[in-house]
Amino acid sequence: MKKSNIVLIGMPGSGKSTVGIILAKQVTKRFLDTDLLIQNMAGTSLQSIVNNQGHMALREIEERALLSVKCKNHVIATGGSAAYSEPAMLHLKKHGTVVFLQTSLNELKRRIHNYETRGLAKRPDQSFQDLFEERESLYRKYAEITVESSNLTQDQVCDEIIEKLCP
């Protein structure tokens, strides 16, 4: 069975949502942002979930949301913590090619100014660097295609994804 979805994974600030919208237009697919799906399912913001229930609750809600995704011909932008859930990643991989938007720590720090209030599934005492190091190996584990996006424009990232998908 041919995989019809393109699943974007990577750190917060790597451009998954923005690249996803542009990519969906270019490859004529629908776009799904799983962070918005989580917020709609929970009826509240990601940060509110973290504040009131803790980061592990956000990961559990995210896993349920990802496992509920049953679509074809979509570009799916996942939350940065999607890779913590092996069942969810294997589910997404069944119908989609997983693309890791790899971005350097320095570039992510340059792009993200709201680290503490962004609604991240991280331990309260966890630094951005710790989070980056912890997640990097998970992203590599699931990625079928990796695009180093630190020094590319969003359009260039899309071009590279398309090129790697259709060599």
C-alpha positions as CSV (number, residue, x, y, z in Angstrom):
1,M,0.0,0.0,0.0
2,K,1.4,3.4,-1.0
3,K,1.7,5.9,1.8
4,S,-0.2,9.0,1.0
5,N,0.6,11.2,4.0
6,I,3.7,13.2,4.7
7,V,4.3,13.4,8.5
8,L,6.5,16.2,9.8
9,I,8.4,15.7,13.0
10,G,11.0,17.9,14.8
11,M,11.6,20.3,17.6
12,P,9.3,23.2,18.4
13,G,10.5,26.0,16.1
14,S,11.7,23.7,13.4
15,G,8.9,24.9,11.1
16,K,6.6,21.9,11.0
17,S,3.4,23.9,10.9
18,T,4.5,26.7,8.6
19,V,6.3,24.3,6.2
20,G,3.4,21.9,6.4
21,I,0.9,24.5,5.1
22,I,3.2,25.5,2.2
23,L,4.0,21.9,1.4
24,A,0.4,20.8,1.4
25,K,-0.4,23.5,-1.2
26,Q,2.6,22.5,-3.3
27,V,1.8,18.8,-3.4
28,T,-2.0,19.3,-3.4
29,K,-2.8,17.6,-0.1
30,R,-4.8,18.6,2.9
31,F,-3.1,19.9,6.0
32,L,-3.5,18.7,9.6
33,D,-1.8,20.3,12.6
34,T,-2.0,17.8,15.5
35,D,-1.4,20.5,18.1
36,L,-4.7,22.1,17.0
37,L,-6.3,18.7,17.1
38,I,-5.1,18.2,20.7
39,Q,-6.4,21.6,21.7
40,N,-9.8,20.9,20.1
41,M,-10.0,17.5,21.8
42,A,-9.0,18.9,25.2
43,G,-11.0,22.1,24.9
44,T,-8.0,24.1,26.1
45,S,-4.5,25.3,25.1
46,L,-1.4,23.1,25.3
47,Q,0.1,25.4,27.9
48,S,-3.1,25.1,30.0
49,I,-2.9,21.3,30.0
50,V,0.8,21.5,31.1
51,N,0.0,24.1,33.8
52,N,-3.1,22.2,35.2
53,Q,-2.3,18.6,34.6
54,G,1.4,18.4,34.0
55,H,3.6,17.5,30.9
56,M,2.9,13.8,31.1
57,A,-0.9,14.5,30.7
58,L,-0.1,16.5,27.6
59,R,1.9,13.5,26.2
60,E,-1.0,11.1,27.0
61,I,-3.6,13.4,25.3
62,E,-1.2,13.8,22.4
63,E,-0.9,10.1,22.0
64,R,-4.7,9.6,22.0
65,A,-5.0,12.4,19.4
66,L,-2.3,10.9,17.2
67,L,-3.8,7.5,17.4
68,S,-7.2,8.9,16.3
69,V,-5.7,10.3,13.1
70,K,-7.2,8.3,10.2
71,C,-6.6,10.3,7.1
72,K,-5.1,10.0,3.6
73,N,-3.4,12.5,1.3
74,H,-2.5,14.9,4.2
75,V,0.6,16.7,5.3
76,I,0.6,16.2,9.1
77,A,2.5,18.6,11.3
78,T,3.0,16.8,14.7
79,G,3.8,18.4,18.0
80,G,7.4,18.3,19.1
81,S,6.7,15.6,21.6
82,A,5.0,13.2,19.2
83,A,8.1,11.1,19.0
84,Y,7.8,10.1,22.7
85,S,4.9,7.8,21.7
86,E,6.0,4.7,19.8
87,P,2.4,3.5,19.2
88,A,1.5,6.9,17.8
89,M,4.6,7.1,15.6
90,L,4.1,3.6,14.2
91,H,0.4,4.5,13.5
92,L,1.4,7.6,11.6
93,K,4.1,5.8,9.7
94,K,1.6,3.2,8.4
95,H,0.0,5.7,6.1
96,G,2.7,8.3,5.9
97,T,6.4,9.1,5.2
98,V,8.0,10.6,8.3
99,V,10.1,13.6,7.6
100,F,12.4,15.0,10.3
101,L,13.0,18.8,10.1
102,Q,16.4,18.9,11.7
103,T,17.3,22.3,13.0
104,S,20.3,23.3,15.0
105,L,20.0,24.2,18.7
106,N,21.3,27.7,18.0
107,E,18.8,28.3,15.2
108,L,15.9,27.0,17.4
109,K,16.9,29.4,20.2
110,R,17.0,32.2,17.7
111,R,13.4,31.3,16.5
112,I,11.8,30.6,19.9
113,H,11.3,33.3,22.4
114,N,8.4,31.8,24.4
115,Y,10.0,28.6,25.6
116,E,8.5,28.8,29.1
117,T,5.0,29.5,27.9
118,R,4.8,27.6,24.7
119,G,2.9,24.5,26.0
120,L,5.8,22.1,25.7
121,A,5.6,18.5,27.1
122,K,8.8,18.9,29.1
123,R,9.8,18.5,32.8
124,P,9.4,21.8,34.7
125,D,13.2,21.8,35.4
126,Q,14.2,20.8,31.8
127,S,16.3,23.3,29.8
128,F,15.8,23.7,26.1
129,Q,19.2,22.1,25.4
130,D,18.3,19.0,27.5
131,L,15.0,18.7,25.7
132,F,16.8,19.1,22.3
133,E,19.3,16.3,23.2
134,E,16.6,14.0,24.5
135,R,14.4,14.3,21.5
136,E,17.0,14.3,18.7
137,S,17.6,10.6,18.9
138,L,13.8,9.9,18.9
139,Y,13.3,12.0,15.7
140,R,16.2,10.1,14.0
141,K,14.7,6.7,15.1
142,Y,11.4,7.4,13.3
143,A,12.6,9.6,10.4
144,E,12.5,8.1,6.9
145,I,13.7,11.4,5.4
146,T,15.8,14.1,7.2
147,V,16.0,17.7,6.0
148,E,18.6,19.9,7.6
149,S,16.5,23.1,7.7
150,S,18.6,25.5,9.9
151,N,19.8,27.6,7.0
152,L,16.9,27.1,4.5
153,T,13.9,29.2,3.8
154,Q,10.5,27.5,4.2
155,D,10.2,27.2,0.4
156,Q,13.6,25.6,0.2
157,V,12.7,23.1,2.9
158,C,9.5,22.2,0.9
159,D,11.6,21.8,-2.3
160,E,14.0,19.5,-0.5
161,I,11.2,17.4,1.0
162,I,9.6,17.0,-2.5
163,E,12.9,16.2,-4.0
164,K,13.6,13.5,-1.4
165,L,10.1,12.0,-1.7
166,C,10.2,11.8,-5.5
167,P,13.9,11.1,-6.4
